[in-house]
Amino acid sequence: QVQLVESGGGLVQPGGSLRLSCAASGITFSAATMGWYRQAPGKQRELVTTITSGGSTNAADSVKGRFTISRDNAKNTVYLQMNSLKPEDTAVYYCKGTYYSSNYWGQGTQVTVSS
């Protein structure tokens, strides 16, 4: 059974940083494309950034230059380093794994950017 477990969310002031982690089990992590998505209140879930098994990354324009995705295949974990956070980054952040055309989601972690 596939499980994705996010951690690292919380409350941070504007301009601050957070690092989210997503630990995966039940899949061949090194072969999976991993991604981070977010959903703000009253809005649709949106792509933040993804990383392929080969390490290629893609990111939404709104986070380019501020957020960085990385993976550690030895730990079956994907990370999201978020810098220069803005109030509009406030959302529930979800980890997604795609493996052989099947998609798996974590339960989400809340990130709140507020002074």
C-alpha positions as CSV (number, residue, x, y, z in Angstrom):
1,Q,0.0,0.0,0.0
2,V,1.4,3.4,-1.0
3,Q,1.7,6.0,1.6
4,L,2.9,9.6,1.3
5,V,3.4,11.5,4.5
6,E,4.1,15.2,4.5
7,S,5.7,17.2,7.3
8,G,7.2,20.5,8.0
9,G,4.3,22.9,7.6
10,G,3.5,25.7,10.0
11,L,3.2,29.4,10.6
12,V,5.9,31.7,9.2
13,Q,6.3,35.4,8.8
14,P,6.4,37.0,5.3
15,G,10.0,36.7,4.0
16,G,10.6,33.6,6.0
17,S,11.5,30.1,5.0
18,L,10.1,26.6,5.5
19,R,11.2,23.1,4.4
20,L,8.5,20.5,3.7
21,S,9.3,16.8,3.5
22,C,7.3,14.0,2.0
23,A,8.3,10.4,3.0
24,A,7.1,7.7,0.6
25,S,6.5,4.0,1.1
26,G,5.0,1.2,-1.0
27,I,6.4,2.4,-4.3
28,T,9.8,2.2,-6.1
29,F,10.5,5.8,-5.1
30,S,13.5,6.3,-7.4
31,A,11.3,5.6,-10.5
32,A,8.5,7.9,-9.5
33,T,7.9,11.5,-10.5
34,M,7.2,13.5,-7.4
35,G,5.5,16.8,-7.0
36,W,4.2,19.4,-4.7
37,Y,0.8,20.9,-5.1
38,R,-1.2,23.4,-3.0
39,Q,-4.7,24.4,-2.4
40,A,-5.7,27.7,-0.9
41,P,-9.2,28.3,0.7
42,G,-11.8,28.7,-2.0
43,K,-9.3,27.9,-4.8
44,Q,-8.5,24.9,-6.9
45,R,-5.5,22.7,-6.2
46,E,-2.5,23.9,-8.3
47,L,0.9,22.7,-9.3
48,V,3.8,24.1,-7.4
49,T,6.7,22.0,-8.6
50,T,7.7,18.6,-9.8
51,I,10.8,16.5,-10.1
52,T,11.3,13.4,-12.3
53,S,13.1,10.3,-11.6
54,G,16.0,11.7,-13.6
55,G,16.1,14.9,-11.5
56,S,14.5,17.3,-14.0
57,T,12.3,19.9,-12.4
58,N,9.4,22.1,-13.3
59,A,7.9,24.9,-11.3
60,A,5.0,27.3,-11.4
61,D,6.0,30.9,-12.4
62,S,4.7,32.1,-9.0
63,V,7.4,30.2,-7.1
64,K,10.3,30.2,-9.5
65,G,13.4,31.6,-7.8
66,R,11.9,31.1,-4.3
67,F,11.0,27.4,-4.0
68,T,13.2,24.4,-4.7
69,I,12.3,20.8,-5.0
70,S,14.8,18.0,-4.3
71,R,14.8,14.3,-3.7
72,D,16.8,11.8,-1.7
73,N,16.2,8.4,-3.2
74,A,18.1,6.7,-0.4
75,K,15.6,8.1,2.1
76,N,12.5,7.8,-0.2
77,T,11.9,11.5,0.5
78,V,11.1,14.5,-1.5
79,Y,11.6,18.0,-0.1
80,L,10.3,21.5,-0.8
81,Q,12.5,24.3,0.3
82,M,10.4,27.5,0.4
83,N,12.2,30.9,0.8
84,S,10.9,34.5,0.6
85,L,7.5,33.3,1.6
86,K,4.5,35.6,0.8
87,P,1.0,35.7,2.3
88,E,-0.3,34.4,-1.0
89,D,1.7,31.2,-0.4
90,T,-0.7,30.3,2.4
91,A,-2.3,26.9,1.5
92,V,-2.4,23.3,2.3
93,Y,0.5,21.7,0.5
94,Y,0.2,18.2,-0.9
95,C,2.8,15.7,-2.0
96,K,2.0,13.7,-5.1
97,G,3.7,10.6,-6.5
98,T,3.2,9.3,-10.0
99,Y,4.3,5.8,-10.7
100,Y,3.4,3.8,-13.8
101,S,0.5,6.3,-14.5
102,S,-1.0,5.9,-11.1
103,N,-1.2,8.9,-8.9
104,Y,-0.8,8.9,-5.1
105,W,-1.5,11.8,-2.7
106,G,-0.4,12.6,0.8
107,Q,-2.8,14.0,3.4
108,G,-1.4,17.6,3.1
109,T,0.3,20.0,5.5
110,Q,-0.8,23.5,6.3
111,V,1.5,26.4,5.5
112,T,0.4,29.8,6.8
113,V,2.4,33.0,6.0
114,S,1.3,35.8,8.2
115,S,2.7,38.5,10.4
